[in-house]
Amino acid sequence: MTNETKYQVASGVMARDVGEEVVLLHLASGAYFGLDPVGARIWTLIGEGKTFAQICEMIAQEFDATHAQIEQDLQALTRQLTEQKLIFLQQG
């Protein structure tokens, strides 16, 4: 993973706001995934086509966390979302 890494939302994924959180549903598998407010913001930024570095920078500006913690949490979240087939690594 590099700073220029981008992810793309998989087709067949529905996202719905529930208060300050977002619930994701993969229509084909029926799997769902809940995101807290920070995760919901990251989901929005992924959908906007932001790079890994851009997402880290924006989250650092909007939430109270260290850059190292944001990077670690973003890596963990994107790994989980990829494993659930909700996002995938954008090619080229």
Helices and strands as residue ranges (DSSP letters): E 7-9, E 13-18, E 21-26, E 32-35, H 37-47, H 52-62, H 67-83, E 87-89
